[in-house]
Amino acid sequence: MNCPIQEIILVQQNFVAIQGGKKVVCGAGDGSLNIFSWGEWGDISDRFPGHPMSIDACVAVSDSVVCTGSIDGLVRYAVNLCQ
């Protein structure tokens, strides 16, 4: 299967749904958080810098707070991802 979404998904390390499943936050190999609206996989709706290395773990604490972990040994959190 060859499609643009395949290229986007391959660089994502992990996924977590927020806002009742309306948004999906993806930890990327470049250390950023990419946010997609559910069903609109070909377009990143928002992007946040995070770790200097890949995001290897991602967990939703609430509908707008996500904690991330990286091989750099630090845990970071992003607040108010989707307002």
PyMOL commands that set and color helices and strands:
alter all, ss='L'
color gray80, all
select helices_A, chain A and resi 4-10+19-21
alter helices_A, ss='H'
color red, helices_A
select strands_A, chain A and resi 12-18+23-28+32-37+46-49+55-60+65-70+75-79
alter strands_A, ss='S'
color yellow, strands_A
deselect
rebuild
show_as cartoon
